[in-house]
Amino acid sequence: MTMPTKDTLPDTLPAIRRLTGEDARAAIPALSAILIDCIADGASVGFLQSFGDKDAATYWAGVADAVTSLHTVLLVAKCDGEILGTVQLGIGLPPNQPHRADLKKLLVHRRGRRRGLARLLMTAAEDEALALGRHLLVLDTATGSPAEAIYARLGWTRAGVIPDYALFPDGSFCGSTFFYKPLAASRTPLAAPPLAARPLV
Ligand SMILES: CC(C)(COP(=O)(O)OP(=O)(O)OC[C@H]1O[C@@H](n2cnc3c(N)ncnc32)[C@H](O)[C@@H]1OP(=O)(O)O)[C@@H](O)C(=O)NCCC(=O)NCCS
C-alpha cells in the first residue's frame, strides 16, 4: 500500500505549509481573519480591540517582508484548503544568539480549534527550527490563558511570570508567562543552512 505524502494527503486532513514572502502576501486576507478572530475572542496577542482589517493587513505585510528577508519563518495550517491556523519563528536575532528562535503568534481561528492544529503547527515549528540549527525555542503567553496550558502539555518549561506585562484587547492588564524548550542535547552552535536553500514543505 502506498503511504500518503504531504502532497497527496486528502484535503480533509490538516496540512502544515511553510510560506514564502509571496505566499504570505497572497494569504493576507486569511491570516487577517484569523488574527482578528483571536483578538475578538479576547486573546492577548499584541493588539487591542480597536484592531481592524487595515491594521491586520499592515501587520501581515510586515510579516511577509520579514519572511522575504529571512528574519521570520511563517507556517500555516490548512483544512479543506482553507488557512485556519498559523505560527511564526523569529530568527532575526543578534549574532550571539544564532542557536535559538522566538516562537510567536500561534493563532487558530475559532472555527478550527480543538482539531489538533496548534499541536501540528508547534511540531512543524520545532522541525523548522532544528533544520535551521536553532535548538532553543523561547515564547511568552498570557498567564492563565488556554495557550499557557497547551505549552506545558507540549513539553515546554515554564521559566517564570512577569505580572502586568501586557494588556488584554479590552485594555486590562495581563501577566505573561515565559517558556523555553531545548530541542536537542547539543549545546554546540550549529552552522545553519540558509533558509532559501531549503525546499518548501
Ligand atoms: C491556543 C490555541 C492556539 C490552541 O489551538 P487548537 O488548535 O485549538 O489546539 P489543539 O487542538 O492543537 O490542542 C493542543 C492541546 O491543547 C489542548 N487544548 C486546546 N485548547 C484548549 C483549551 N481551551 N483549554 C485546555 N486545553 C486545550 C488540547 O486538548 C490539546 O492537548 P492534547 O493534544 O494533549 O489532547 C487557540 O486556542 C488560539 O488560537 N487561541 C487564541 C490565540 C492565543 O492565545 N494564542 C497563543 C499566543 S502565545
Ligand as a Chemical Component Dictionary entry (heavy atoms), coordinates in Angstrom:
data_LIG
# 
_chem_comp.id                   LIG 
_chem_comp.type                 NON-POLYMER 
_chem_comp.pdbx_formal_charge   0 
_chem_comp.three_letter_code    LIG 
# 
loop_
_chem_comp_atom.comp_id 
_chem_comp_atom.atom_id 
_chem_comp_atom.alt_atom_id 
_chem_comp_atom.type_symbol 
_chem_comp_atom.charge 
_chem_comp_atom.model_Cartn_x 
_chem_comp_atom.model_Cartn_y 
_chem_comp_atom.model_Cartn_z 
_chem_comp_atom.pdbx_ordinal 
LIG C1  C1  C 0 -4.241 28.321 21.919 1  
LIG C2  C2  C 0 -4.725 27.840 20.543 2  
LIG C3  C3  C 0 -3.653 28.184 19.531 3  
LIG C4  C4  C 0 -4.987 26.307 20.563 4  
LIG O1  O1  O 0 -5.303 25.884 19.247 5  
LIG P1  P1  P 0 -6.015 24.471 18.936 6  
LIG O2  O2  O 0 -5.751 24.167 17.510 7  
LIG O3  O3  O 0 -7.405 24.517 19.394 8  
LIG O4  O4  O 0 -5.197 23.468 19.872 9  
LIG P2  P2  P 0 -5.075 21.887 19.618 10 
LIG O5  O5  O 0 -6.396 21.360 19.166 11 
LIG O6  O6  O 0 -3.895 21.577 18.779 12 
LIG O7  O7  O 0 -4.806 21.390 21.089 13 
LIG C5  C5  C 0 -3.479 21.229 21.589 14 
LIG C6  C6  C 0 -3.566 20.694 23.009 15 
LIG O8  O8  O 0 -4.098 21.674 23.878 16 
LIG C7  C7  C 0 -5.336 21.258 24.472 17 
LIG N1  N1  N 0 -6.236 22.409 24.409 18 
LIG C8  C8  C 0 -6.618 23.089 23.296 19 
LIG N2  N2  N 0 -7.421 24.114 23.621 20 
LIG C9  C9  C 0 -7.542 24.057 24.965 21 
LIG C10 C10 C 0 -8.256 24.849 25.910 22 
LIG N3  N3  N 0 -9.017 25.897 25.516 23 
LIG N4  N4  N 0 -8.162 24.533 27.216 24 
LIG C11 C11 C 0 -7.402 23.487 27.621 25 
LIG N5  N5  N 0 -6.677 22.698 26.775 26 
LIG C12 C12 C 0 -6.769 22.979 25.474 27 
LIG C13 C13 C 0 -5.820 20.122 23.596 28 
LIG O9  O9  O 0 -6.606 19.211 24.332 29 
LIG C14 C14 C 0 -4.540 19.511 23.093 30 
LIG O10 O10 O 0 -3.951 18.659 24.042 31 
LIG P3  P3  P 0 -3.668 17.130 23.629 32 
LIG O11 O11 O 0 -3.123 17.157 22.207 33 
LIG O12 O12 O 0 -2.661 16.687 24.623 34 
LIG O13 O13 O 0 -5.002 16.475 23.722 35 
LIG C15 C15 C 0 -6.069 28.532 20.180 36 
LIG O14 O14 O 0 -6.981 28.349 21.237 37 
LIG C16 C16 C 0 -5.910 30.017 19.934 38 
LIG O15 O15 O 0 -5.602 30.427 18.809 39 
LIG N6  N6  N 0 -6.118 30.857 20.947 40 
LIG C17 C17 C 0 -6.067 32.302 20.773 41 
LIG C18 C18 C 0 -4.689 32.813 20.432 42 
LIG C19 C19 C 0 -3.675 32.534 21.504 43 
LIG O16 O16 O 0 -3.907 32.712 22.693 44 
LIG N7  N7  N 0 -2.502 32.079 21.038 45 
LIG C20 C20 C 0 -1.374 31.852 21.879 46 
LIG C21 C21 C 0 -0.485 33.044 21.786 47 
LIG S1  S1  S 0 1.011  32.797 22.737 48 
# 
loop_
_chem_comp_bond.comp_id 
_chem_comp_bond.atom_id_1 
_chem_comp_bond.atom_id_2 
_chem_comp_bond.value_order 
_chem_comp_bond.pdbx_ordinal 
LIG C1  C2  SING 1  
LIG C2  C3  SING 2  
LIG C2  C4  SING 3  
LIG C2  C15 SING 4  
LIG C4  O1  SING 5  
LIG O1  P1  SING 6  
LIG P1  O2  DOUB 7  
LIG P1  O3  SING 8  
LIG P1  O4  SING 9  
LIG O4  P2  SING 10 
LIG P2  O5  DOUB 11 
LIG P2  O6  SING 12 
LIG P2  O7  SING 13 
LIG O7  C5  SING 14 
LIG C5  C6  SING 15 
LIG C6  O8  SING 16 
LIG C6  C14 SING 17 
LIG O8  C7  SING 18 
LIG C7  N1  SING 19 
LIG C7  C13 SING 20 
LIG N1  C8  SING 21 
LIG N1  C12 SING 22 
LIG C8  N2  DOUB 23 
LIG N2  C9  SING 24 
LIG C9  C10 SING 25 
LIG C9  C12 DOUB 26 
LIG C10 N3  SING 27 
LIG C10 N4  DOUB 28 
LIG N4  C11 SING 29 
LIG C11 N5  DOUB 30 
LIG N5  C12 SING 31 
LIG C13 O9  SING 32 
LIG C13 C14 SING 33 
LIG C14 O10 SING 34 
LIG O10 P3  SING 35 
LIG P3  O11 DOUB 36 
LIG P3  O12 SING 37 
LIG P3  O13 SING 38 
LIG C15 O14 SING 39 
LIG C15 C16 SING 40 
LIG C16 O15 DOUB 41 
LIG C16 N6  SING 42 
LIG N6  C17 SING 43 
LIG C17 C18 SING 44 
LIG C18 C19 SING 45 
LIG C19 O16 DOUB 46 
LIG C19 N7  SING 47 
LIG N7  C20 SING 48 
LIG C20 C21 SING 49 
LIG C21 S1  SING 50 
# 
